[in-house]
Amino acid sequence: MRYLAFIVAECRARVPHNLEGINYLDGGISDAIPVKEAARQGAKTLVVIRTVPSQMYYTPQWFKRMERWLGDSSLQPLVNLVQHHETSYRDIQQFIEKPPGKLRIFEIYPPKPLHSIALGSRIPALREDYKLGRLCGRYFLATVGKLLTEKAPLTCHLVPVVTPESIVIPPAPVANDTLVAAC
C-alpha cells in the first residue's frame, strides 16, 4: 500500500519517468493510453496497464445524453473534452488491435470488473483494486515478463547472492573406519 501515493502522484505528470533504464508514461485525459507516443519514441515492446481489456468498447449512448443535457450550458468545454477523449480512445483501441510493423503490445488488465470508479471511490475499493492490480502485475512478470528482458527488472529490490571465495569441506569419518577401530 505504501506505493499507492507514489503511483497517484506519478500519474499526474505528462513526462516519461525512467526507472532503471525503462521509461514509464501516463497519458492522462487527452491521451488516455499513450501507445502512439511510446511507439513514436522508438519503443519496440509496450506493456499497457488497463482497467478493462481493449476488446471492451463502450457504447456512446451515455455521451449522447450528456451532450443533449449540457450542450448549451456553460459546461460545453467539458463536453468537448469528453468528446475528444472518446475519439482518442477509439483511435487508440484500433492502434492496439493492429500495431504497426514489429511493435509488440501486451496488456495487463483485471479478470473481473474493478470495485472503484473514476471519481469518488472509497478507500476500501481502491485497496481491493490495488491488491488485484499487484496480483495481475506479478502474474505477468512471472509468465511473460521474464521472457521480455535479459536481466531481472527492478534489480534494486533483489537480494544479491554472495559466493564464498573458497569452500572448506571438513573431513568426515568413513563408516567403516569406526568399525575397524572397534574390532
Z-matrix of the N, CA and C atoms (Angstrom, degrees):
N
C 1 1.448
C 2 1.526 1 111.21
N 3 1.335 2 117.38 1 -21.13
C 4 1.462 3 120.04 2 -176.81
C 5 1.526 4 112.45 3 -65.41
N 6 1.339 5 117.64 4 -19.47
C 7 1.459 6 120.68 5 -178.88
C 8 1.527 7 112.40 6 -85.00
N 9 1.333 8 118.33 7 -13.08
C 10 1.460 9 121.40 8 -174.40
C 11 1.527 10 111.98 9 -59.50
N 12 1.332 11 117.97 10 -45.74
C 13 1.466 12 120.61 11 179.68
C 14 1.525 13 110.84 12 -62.66
N 15 1.330 14 116.93 13 -39.67
C 16 1.460 15 121.15 14 178.51
C 17 1.523 16 110.56 15 -63.56
N 18 1.326 17 116.83 16 -44.68
C 19 1.463 18 121.16 17 -178.82
C 20 1.518 19 110.61 18 -62.78
N 21 1.329 20 117.05 19 -45.70
C 22 1.467 21 120.82 20 179.68
C 23 1.522 22 109.99 21 -61.50
N 24 1.323 23 117.64 22 -43.60
C 25 1.465 24 120.97 23 179.72
C 26 1.517 25 111.27 24 -64.24
N 27 1.316 26 117.55 25 -42.18
C 28 1.453 27 121.27 26 -178.38
C 29 1.525 28 112.23 27 -68.94
N 30 1.321 29 117.58 28 -31.36
C 31 1.463 30 120.71 29 -178.56
C 32 1.522 31 112.25 30 -69.41
N 33 1.310 32 117.60 31 -15.17
C 34 1.466 33 120.33 32 179.85
C 35 1.529 34 112.05 33 -81.54
N 36 1.298 35 117.29 34 -18.13
C 37 1.464 36 121.11 35 -176.60
C 38 1.522 37 110.54 36 -84.48
N 39 1.336 38 116.49 37 148.50
C 40 1.473 39 121.87 38 -179.49
C 41 1.520 40 112.23 39 -104.48
N 42 1.330 41 117.21 40 9.25
C 43 1.463 42 120.28 41 179.89
C 44 1.525 43 108.56 42 -107.57
N 45 1.333 44 117.70 43 150.12
C 46 1.464 45 119.14 44 177.96
C 47 1.526 46 110.86 45 -66.20
N 48 1.308 47 116.09 46 145.39
C 49 1.458 48 121.60 47 175.84
C 50 1.519 49 107.78 48 -111.13
N 51 1.330 50 116.10 49 130.11
C 52 1.454 51 121.14 50 -177.57
C 53 1.519 52 109.01 51 -101.63
N 54 1.327 53 115.98 52 124.57
C 55 1.455 54 121.95 53 177.40
C 56 1.519 55 107.30 54 -128.92
N 57 1.324 56 115.76 55 110.90
C 58 1.464 57 122.96 56 -178.22
C 59 1.527 58 112.51 57 52.85
N 60 1.330 59 116.28 58 44.20
C 61 1.458 60 120.85 59 175.63
C 62 1.516 61 115.21 60 83.10
N 63 1.331 62 117.86 61 2.56
C 64 1.466 63 121.73 62 179.06
C 65 1.521 64 108.10 63 -111.58
N 66 1.344 65 116.54 64 129.17
C 67 1.461 66 120.77 65 179.03
C 68 1.520 67 111.01 66 -88.18
N 69 1.340 68 115.87 67 136.57
C 70 1.458 69 123.20 68 176.68
C 71 1.524 70 107.34 69 -120.53
N 72 1.347 71 116.58 70 135.90
C 73 1.457 72 120.70 71 -174.65
C 74 1.519 73 109.66 72 -140.89
N 75 1.325 74 116.40 73 133.58
C 76 1.463 75 121.97 74 175.34
C 77 1.523 76 106.49 75 -115.86
N 78 1.324 77 116.55 76 130.21
C 79 1.451 78 120.37 77 -174.83
C 80 1.513 79 116.32 78 -85.09
N 81 1.327 80 118.51 79 -13.40
C 82 1.455 81 120.57 80 -178.89
C 83 1.517 82 111.74 81 70.06
N 84 1.318 83 116.88 82 -149.96
C 85 1.469 84 121.48 83 -176.43
C 86 1.521 85 111.99 84 -80.64
N 87 1.328 86 117.40 85 -42.24
C 88 1.466 87 119.55 86 -173.60
C 89 1.529 88 112.88 87 -71.32
N 90 1.323 89 117.42 88 -25.77
C 91 1.464 90 121.79 89 177.71
C 92 1.521 91 106.36 90 -140.31
N 93 1.329 92 115.50 91 77.20
C 94 1.464 93 121.80 92 -169.57
C 95 1.524 94 113.70 93 -52.46
N 96 1.307 95 117.27 94 -39.93
C 97 1.466 96 121.51 95 179.38
C 98 1.531 97 106.20 96 -129.16
N 99 1.333 98 117.91 97 99.05
C 100 1.470 99 121.01 98 -169.82
C 101 1.528 100 115.22 99 -76.95
N 102 1.324 101 117.24 100 48.83
C 103 1.465 102 120.38 101 -179.15
C 104 1.524 103 112.18 102 -68.72
N 105 1.319 104 117.12 103 -37.57
C 106 1.475 105 119.13 104 179.64
C 107 1.522 106 110.90 105 -65.37
N 108 1.328 107 116.27 106 -41.13
C 109 1.460 108 120.22 107 179.27
C 110 1.526 109 110.32 108 -65.12
N 111 1.315 110 117.15 109 -41.32
C 112 1.468 111 120.72 110 178.19
C 113 1.527 112 110.58 111 -63.80
N 114 1.328 113 117.21 112 -40.83
C 115 1.469 114 121.07 113 177.78
C 116 1.526 115 110.05 114 -65.77
N 117 1.329 116 116.77 115 -39.71
C 118 1.463 117 121.24 116 178.53
C 119 1.530 118 110.88 117 -62.05
N 120 1.331 119 116.13 118 -33.92
C 121 1.463 120 120.67 119 179.41
C 122 1.526 121 112.56 120 -79.90
N 123 1.346 122 117.06 121 -0.73
C 124 1.455 123 120.22 122 173.56
C 125 1.518 124 116.05 123 103.12
N 126 1.307 125 117.77 124 9.51
C 127 1.471 126 119.69 125 179.32
C 128 1.525 127 110.02 126 -64.10
N 129 1.316 128 115.51 127 141.58
C 130 1.465 129 120.77 128 177.70
C 131 1.527 130 111.19 129 -106.65
N 132 1.322 131 115.47 130 -24.81
C 133 1.464 132 121.98 131 178.08
C 134 1.520 133 108.08 132 -133.74
N 135 1.326 134 116.35 133 129.69
C 136 1.462 135 121.59 134 179.00
C 137 1.517 136 109.57 135 -120.91
N 138 1.315 137 115.82 136 138.57
C 139 1.459 138 121.60 137 172.04
C 140 1.521 139 106.06 138 -115.70
N 141 1.328 140 115.94 139 114.38
C 142 1.461 141 122.24 140 -177.34
C 143 1.524 142 108.29 141 -101.83
N 144 1.319 143 116.34 142 123.41
C 145 1.462 144 121.48 143 177.85
C 146 1.520 145 107.29 144 -97.76
N 147 1.326 146 115.80 145 120.43
C 148 1.460 147 121.00 146 -171.92
C 149 1.520 148 111.81 147 -126.74
N 150 1.322 149 114.64 148 164.89
C 151 1.464 150 120.22 149 173.98
C 152 1.521 151 111.10 150 -94.19
N 153 1.328 152 117.21 151 -20.38
C 154 1.472 153 123.00 152 177.09
C 155 1.527 154 107.91 153 -141.77
N 156 1.336 155 118.38 154 155.31
C 157 1.469 156 119.39 155 177.30
C 158 1.523 157 111.61 156 -66.56
N 159 1.326 158 117.04 157 154.25
C 160 1.466 159 120.49 158 -177.72
C 161 1.519 160 112.34 159 -66.18
N 162 1.317 161 117.26 160 -20.28
C 163 1.465 162 119.49 161 179.60
C 164 1.526 163 111.44 162 -72.00
N 165 1.323 164 117.33 163 -10.50
C 166 1.457 165 120.81 164 -178.26
C 167 1.530 166 109.62 165 -88.48
N 168 1.309 167 116.22 166 113.90
C 169 1.460 168 121.68 167 177.58
C 170 1.521 169 109.09 168 -106.46
N 171 1.301 170 115.92 169 139.73
C 172 1.459 171 120.36 170 177.65
C 173 1.518 172 109.49 171 -91.13
N 174 1.306 173 115.77 172 143.24
C 175 1.463 174 119.21 173 176.70
C 176 1.522 175 108.12 174 -80.87
N 177 1.309 176 117.66 175 140.55
C 178 1.466 177 120.61 176 -176.19
C 179 1.528 178 113.92 177 -81.22
N 180 1.348 179 118.76 178 11.36
C 181 1.465 180 119.93 179 -177.21
C 182 1.524 181 111.96 180 -61.73
N 183 1.331 182 117.00 181 -40.75
C 184 1.460 183 119.01 182 179.98
C 185 1.523 184 110.72 183 -62.78
N 186 1.342 185 115.52 184 -35.67
C 187 1.461 186 119.40 185 -179.55
C 188 1.526 187 110.91 186 -69.91
N 189 1.318 188 116.77 187 -39.25
C 190 1.476 189 120.23 188 178.24
C 191 1.530 190 109.94 189 -60.24
N 192 1.334 191 116.98 190 -42.32
C 193 1.474 192 120.24 191 177.94
C 194 1.520 193 110.50 192 -63.05
N 195 1.338 194 116.96 193 -45.51
C 196 1.459 195 120.49 194 -179.96
C 197 1.527 196 110.34 195 -61.94
N 198 1.312 197 116.28 196 -39.62
C 199 1.460 198 121.13 197 179.38
C 200 1.531 199 110.70 198 -61.41
N 201 1.336 200 116.49 199 -42.48
C 202 1.473 201 120.51 200 178.31
C 203 1.522 202 111.19 201 -64.89
N 204 1.326 203 117.17 202 -43.25
C 205 1.461 204 120.70 203 -177.06
C 206 1.524 205 112.45 204 -70.53
N 207 1.330 206 116.99 205 -38.60
C 208 1.464 207 120.64 206 -172.02
C 209 1.521 208 114.16 207 -108.67
N 210 1.325 209 117.54 208 -1.02
C 211 1.456 210 121.64 209 -173.82
C 212 1.515 211 115.48 210 -54.49
N 213 1.320 212 117.77 211 -41.38
C 214 1.473 213 121.06 212 -177.27
C 215 1.523 214 112.58 213 -101.15
N 216 1.302 215 117.87 214 9.63
C 217 1.467 216 120.29 215 -176.69
C 218 1.531 217 110.86 216 -94.00
N 219 1.316 218 113.79 217 -179.19
C 220 1.467 219 119.34 218 177.55
C 221 1.531 220 111.34 219 -72.31
N 222 1.323 221 116.69 220 -6.79
C 223 1.463 222 121.13 221 179.37
C 224 1.529 223 112.93 222 -90.74
N 225 1.320 224 117.08 223 14.19
C 226 1.461 225 121.28 224 178.95
C 227 1.531 226 112.47 225 -55.36
N 228 1.353 227 119.71 226 -38.61
C 229 1.473 228 118.75 227 176.59
C 230 1.536 229 112.59 228 -59.59
N 231 1.333 230 116.85 229 -34.66
C 232 1.462 231 120.19 230 176.90
C 233 1.524 232 110.52 231 -66.06
N 234 1.324 233 116.70 232 -41.57
C 235 1.468 234 121.37 233 177.57
C 236 1.526 235 109.62 234 -60.72
N 237 1.328 236 116.85 235 -43.50
C 238 1.469 237 121.08 236 178.93
C 239 1.531 238 111.39 237 -62.38
N 240 1.332 239 116.37 238 -40.56
C 241 1.459 240 121.07 239 179.30
C 242 1.529 241 110.79 240 -63.69
N 243 1.328 242 116.67 241 -45.28
C 244 1.465 243 120.59 242 179.54
C 245 1.523 244 110.21 243 -65.15
N 246 1.329 245 116.61 244 -39.10
C 247 1.467 246 120.74 245 178.82
C 248 1.536 247 110.11 246 -62.36
N 249 1.327 248 116.81 247 -44.01
C 250 1.467 249 121.24 248 177.31
C 251 1.534 250 110.31 249 -62.14
N 252 1.326 251 116.29 250 -42.17
C 253 1.461 252 121.26 251 179.61
C 254 1.526 253 110.76 252 -61.49
N 255 1.317 254 117.51 253 -45.32
C 256 1.471 255 121.85 254 -179.90
C 257 1.533 256 111.34 255 -62.22
N 258 1.324 257 116.86 256 -44.86
C 259 1.465 258 121.28 257 179.43
C 260 1.527 259 110.28 258 -63.26
N 261 1.323 260 115.90 259 -46.12
C 262 1.458 261 121.36 260 179.43
C 263 1.528 262 110.60 261 -62.06
N 264 1.316 263 116.81 262 -41.32
C 265 1.465 264 121.71 263 -178.43
C 266 1.528 265 111.23 264 -63.92
N 267 1.329 266 117.26 265 -44.31
C 268 1.470 267 120.92 266 178.58
C 269 1.529 268 110.77 267 -62.14
N 270 1.328 269 115.90 268 -41.38
C 271 1.463 270 121.68 269 178.86
C 272 1.538 271 110.71 270 -62.62
N 273 1.315 272 116.08 271 -42.01
C 274 1.463 273 121.42 272 179.44
C 275 1.525 274 110.71 273 -65.95
N 276 1.329 275 116.49 274 -40.54
C 277 1.467 276 120.76 275 178.47
C 278 1.533 277 110.19 276 -56.04
N 279 1.321 278 115.88 277 -46.39
C 280 1.466 279 120.36 278 -179.63
C 281 1.526 280 110.96 279 -64.68
N 282 1.331 281 117.19 280 -38.21
C 283 1.465 282 121.83 281 178.58
C 284 1.530 283 110.36 282 -62.95
N 285 1.332 284 116.76 283 -42.38
C 286 1.466 285 121.16 284 -179.66
C 287 1.524 286 110.75 285 -66.99
N 288 1.325 287 116.86 286 -40.08
C 289 1.464 288 120.61 287 -179.60
C 290 1.526 289 112.29 288 -66.27
N 291 1.338 290 116.88 289 -34.85
C 292 1.469 291 121.32 290 -179.93
C 293 1.528 292 109.50 291 -132.80
N 294 1.345 293 117.33 292 76.76
C 295 1.467 294 118.98 293 -179.61
C 296 1.525 295 111.20 294 -68.73
N 297 1.329 296 116.90 295 148.75
C 298 1.466 297 120.09 296 -178.84
C 299 1.526 298 112.30 297 -75.37
N 300 1.320 299 114.97 298 150.92
C 301 1.464 300 121.63 299 173.52
C 302 1.508 301 113.63 300 54.48
N 303 1.340 302 114.82 301 -133.04
C 304 1.465 303 120.62 302 -177.26
C 305 1.528 304 112.35 303 -99.27
N 306 1.312 305 116.95 304 14.65
C 307 1.462 306 121.17 305 178.73
C 308 1.527 307 109.57 306 -62.84
N 309 1.346 308 115.65 307 129.24
C 310 1.471 309 120.90 308 177.64
C 311 1.524 310 108.28 309 -108.11
N 312 1.327 311 116.15 310 132.26
C 313 1.460 312 120.84 311 178.83
C 314 1.525 313 108.59 312 -124.02
N 315 1.325 314 115.34 313 122.03
C 316 1.459 315 122.29 314 174.82
C 317 1.520 316 107.76 315 -109.38
N 318 1.308 317 115.96 316 144.49
C 319 1.459 318 120.21 317 178.83
C 320 1.525 319 110.23 318 -120.16
N 321 1.320 320 115.15 319 137.33
C 322 1.459 321 121.57 320 171.89
C 323 1.521 322 105.46 321 -112.86
N 324 1.320 323 116.81 322 124.31
C 325 1.468 324 120.56 323 177.89
C 326 1.518 325 108.88 324 -150.01
N 327 1.324 326 117.26 325 156.82
C 328 1.463 327 120.04 326 -176.53
C 329 1.525 328 112.15 327 -71.75
N 330 1.338 329 116.62 328 151.66
C 331 1.461 330 120.28 329 179.81
C 332 1.523 331 113.52 330 -76.53
N 333 1.328 332 116.35 331 -9.90
C 334 1.469 333 120.44 332 -179.89
C 335 1.526 334 108.47 333 -142.92
N 336 1.342 335 117.96 334 163.37
C 337 1.471 336 119.89 335 -179.97
C 338 1.530 337 111.78 336 -59.95
N 339 1.323 338 115.31 337 147.28
C 340 1.460 339 121.24 338 179.58
C 341 1.528 340 111.05 339 -74.37
N 342 1.331 341 115.70 340 157.87
C 343 1.466 342 121.38 341 177.19
C 344 1.528 343 110.89 342 -81.87
N 345 1.325 344 117.02 343 -28.61
C 346 1.462 345 121.11 344 -176.55
C 347 1.522 346 111.09 345 -85.18
N 348 1.330 347 114.50 346 166.30
C 349 1.464 348 121.78 347 177.34
C 350 1.526 349 107.86 348 -123.51
N 351 1.324 350 116.63 349 173.15
C 352 1.469 351 120.65 350 -174.51
C 353 1.528 352 112.42 351 -59.58
N 354 1.308 353 117.93 352 -44.47
C 355 1.467 354 121.61 353 -179.26
C 356 1.522 355 109.61 354 -131.89
N 357 1.321 356 116.38 355 139.00
C 358 1.455 357 120.78 356 172.93
C 359 1.513 358 116.09 357 82.65
N 360 1.312 359 118.38 358 26.80
C 361 1.468 360 120.57 359 178.81
C 362 1.524 361 110.72 360 -75.69
N 363 1.293 362 115.63 361 149.85
C 364 1.463 363 122.13 362 176.56
C 365 1.535 364 109.23 363 -82.91
N 366 1.321 365 115.15 364 154.74
C 367 1.468 366 121.55 365 -178.08
C 368 1.535 367 112.33 366 -56.85
N 369 1.336 368 120.73 367 -45.05
C 370 1.475 369 118.90 368 179.36
C 371 1.535 370 113.01 369 -59.19
N 372 1.324 371 117.04 370 -37.70
C 373 1.472 372 120.26 371 178.36
C 374 1.523 373 110.35 372 -66.05
N 375 1.327 374 116.80 373 -42.17
C 376 1.463 375 120.37 374 178.51
C 377 1.531 376 110.98 375 -64.03
N 378 1.334 377 116.22 376 -39.82
C 379 1.471 378 119.60 377 178.92
C 380 1.520 379 111.39 378 -63.80
N 381 1.326 380 116.74 379 -43.31
C 382 1.469 381 120.62 380 178.24
C 383 1.529 382 110.84 381 -60.69
N 384 1.329 383 116.02 382 -46.06
C 385 1.466 384 120.08 383 -179.26
C 386 1.524 385 111.46 384 -67.02
N 387 1.325 386 116.92 385 -37.51
C 388 1.458 387 121.15 386 177.35
C 389 1.529 388 110.00 387 -62.12
N 390 1.332 389 116.04 388 -44.38
C 391 1.469 390 121.56 389 178.58
C 392 1.532 391 110.61 390 -61.51
N 393 1.327 392 116.58 391 -45.09
C 394 1.465 393 121.03 392 178.83
C 395 1.532 394 110.78 393 -63.56
N 396 1.326 395 116.57 394 -40.75
C 397 1.466 396 120.76 395 178.20
C 398 1.519 397 112.13 396 -61.89
N 399 1.321 398 116.47 397 -41.55
C 400 1.473 399 120.15 398 177.19
C 401 1.522 400 110.90 399 -63.37
N 402 1.338 401 116.95 400 -40.92
C 403 1.467 402 120.14 401 177.68
C 404 1.525 403 110.98 402 -61.79
N 405 1.328 404 116.54 403 -45.27
C 406 1.471 405 120.50 404 178.98
C 407 1.524 406 110.61 405 -62.34
N 408 1.325 407 116.56 406 -42.64
C 409 1.457 408 120.76 407 178.94
C 410 1.518 409 112.48 408 -63.74
N 411 1.322 410 116.53 409 -43.34
C 412 1.470 411 119.81 410 178.75
C 413 1.524 412 111.45 411 -65.07
N 414 1.317 413 116.21 412 -39.12
C 415 1.464 414 119.61 413 177.90
C 416 1.530 415 110.03 414 -62.35
N 417 1.338 416 116.07 415 -43.98
C 418 1.464 417 120.35 416 178.62
C 419 1.529 418 110.45 417 -60.08
N 420 1.331 419 116.62 418 -47.32
C 421 1.465 420 120.17 419 -178.96
C 422 1.523 421 111.98 420 -63.43
N 423 1.324 422 116.92 421 -37.06
C 424 1.462 423 120.67 422 -178.78
C 425 1.523 424 112.44 423 -73.42
N 426 1.316 425 117.52 424 -24.47
C 427 1.467 426 120.16 425 -177.83
C 428 1.520 427 111.04 426 -104.39
N 429 1.295 428 117.30 427 -74.62
C 430 1.465 429 122.29 428 -175.11
C 431 1.523 430 112.26 429 -81.45
N 432 1.318 431 117.06 430 -38.19
C 433 1.458 432 121.52 431 -173.40
C 434 1.504 433 115.09 432 -55.22
N 435 1.322 434 117.23 433 -42.82
C 436 1.464 435 118.70 434 -177.59
C 437 1.522 436 112.63 435 -70.77
N 438 1.319 437 117.53 436 -16.40
C 439 1.464 438 120.50 437 176.38
C 440 1.531 439 111.89 438 -81.31
N 441 1.329 440 116.53 439 -16.67
C 442 1.462 441 120.85 440 -174.76
C 443 1.520 442 114.16 441 -89.51
N 444 1.306 443 117.95 442 -12.70
C 445 1.452 444 119.54 443 -174.81
C 446 1.519 445 110.97 444 -134.06
N 447 1.318 446 114.74 445 151.98
C 448 1.461 447 120.26 446 178.23
C 449 1.524 448 110.23 447 -83.71
N 450 1.336 449 116.47 448 -34.76
C 451 1.460 450 119.72 449 178.42
C 452 1.524 451 108.69 450 -111.61
N 453 1.290 452 115.81 451 156.98
C 454 1.461 453 120.44 452 -179.11
C 455 1.525 454 109.68 453 -66.30
N 456 1.340 455 118.57 454 132.53
C 457 1.457 456 120.29 455 177.92
C 458 1.522 457 110.75 456 -68.84
N 459 1.318 458 115.65 457 154.04
C 460 1.459 459 122.84 458 178.95
C 461 1.530 460 111.61 459 52.24
N 462 1.321 461 115.06 460 54.27
C 463 1.461 462 120.72 461 -177.15
C 464 1.522 463 112.81 462 -64.13
N 465 1.317 464 118.14 463 -17.42
C 466 1.461 465 119.80 464 179.85
C 467 1.524 466 111.17 465 -66.23
N 468 1.332 467 118.71 466 -17.39
C 469 1.458 468 121.70 467 -178.96
C 470 1.526 469 112.52 468 -96.60
N 471 1.317 470 117.39 469 -3.72
C 472 1.458 471 120.34 470 -178.59
C 473 1.525 472 110.41 471 -86.84
N 474 1.319 473 116.66 472 144.86
C 475 1.461 474 121.74 473 176.93
C 476 1.526 475 107.66 474 -82.96
N 477 1.348 476 117.92 475 124.85
C 478 1.466 477 119.20 476 -179.21
C 479 1.533 478 110.96 477 -68.27
N 480 1.309 479 115.97 478 141.15
C 481 1.465 480 122.01 479 177.51
C 482 1.520 481 107.42 480 -90.57
N 483 1.322 482 116.23 481 124.20
C 484 1.463 483 121.36 482 -178.67
C 485 1.524 484 108.37 483 -101.94
N 486 1.330 485 115.85 484 125.60
C 487 1.461 486 121.67 485 177.51
C 488 1.523 487 107.86 486 -104.14
N 489 1.337 488 117.84 487 125.48
C 490 1.476 489 119.11 488 -179.97
C 491 1.524 490 110.75 489 -66.60
N 492 1.359 491 115.10 490 151.50
C 493 1.462 492 119.80 491 -178.95
C 494 1.521 493 111.64 492 -67.79
N 495 1.316 494 116.81 493 -42.50
C 496 1.465 495 119.42 494 178.60
C 497 1.522 496 108.65 495 -134.53
N 498 1.298 497 115.53 496 149.28
C 499 1.453 498 121.03 497 -179.79
C 500 1.520 499 107.85 498 -111.02
N 501 1.318 500 116.65 499 124.36
C 502 1.461 501 122.04 500 179.72
C 503 1.519 502 107.76 501 -105.07
N 504 1.334 503 115.80 502 123.32
C 505 1.458 504 120.84 503 178.27
C 506 1.517 505 106.95 504 -111.95
N 507 1.331 506 116.89 505 112.35
C 508 1.471 507 118.27 506 -179.32
C 509 1.520 508 110.39 507 -68.73
N 510 1.336 509 116.69 508 147.74
C 511 1.467 510 119.08 509 179.77
C 512 1.527 511 109.82 510 -65.82
N 513 1.287 512 115.89 511 136.70
C 514 1.463 513 121.30 512 179.04
C 515 1.514 514 108.31 513 -109.28
N 516 1.315 515 117.41 514 135.74
C 517 1.471 516 118.19 515 178.71
C 518 1.517 517 110.39 516 -68.10
N 519 1.292 518 115.36 517 142.45
C 520 1.455 519 120.94 518 179.07
C 521 1.522 520 107.32 519 -84.80
N 522 1.293 521 117.39 520 140.52
C 523 1.467 522 121.71 521 -176.13
C 524 1.522 523 112.00 522 -55.96
N 525 1.324 524 117.82 523 -38.67
C 526 1.463 525 120.76 524 -178.53
C 527 1.525 526 112.25 525 -69.73
N 528 1.343 527 117.56 526 -28.14
C 529 1.459 528 120.50 527 -179.79
C 530 1.524 529 110.99 528 -60.88
N 531 1.304 530 117.78 529 -41.06
C 532 1.463 531 120.30 530 -178.85
C 533 1.521 532 111.48 531 -70.38
N 534 1.337 533 117.78 532 -32.38
C 535 1.461 534 120.96 533 178.15
C 536 1.525 535 110.73 534 -68.63
N 537 1.310 536 117.30 535 -40.75
C 538 1.460 537 121.88 536 -179.32
C 539 1.524 538 109.38 537 -64.78
N 540 1.325 539 116.26 538 -41.40
C 541 1.458 540 120.19 539 -179.05
C 542 1.521 541 111.19 540 -66.89
N 543 1.308 542 117.96 541 -30.51
C 544 1.464 543 121.17 542 -177.71
C 545 1.518 544 112.06 543 -77.22
N 546 1.322 545 119.89 544 -23.39
C 547 1.468 546 122.58 545 -176.07
C 548 1.455 547 109.91 546 -75.96
